[in-house]
């Protein structure tokens, strides 16, 4: 996996967990689509 994708996945997951926020809000904060957030955190989760 590309290193920048792995970093983004970890940042997204930590952001969502730490702030108890939604995929929609995380997508807006990171400037990416909801689909990308969902794909990242589900595909690379464990």
Helices and strands as residue ranges (DSSP letters): H 3-19, H 23-30, H 34-43
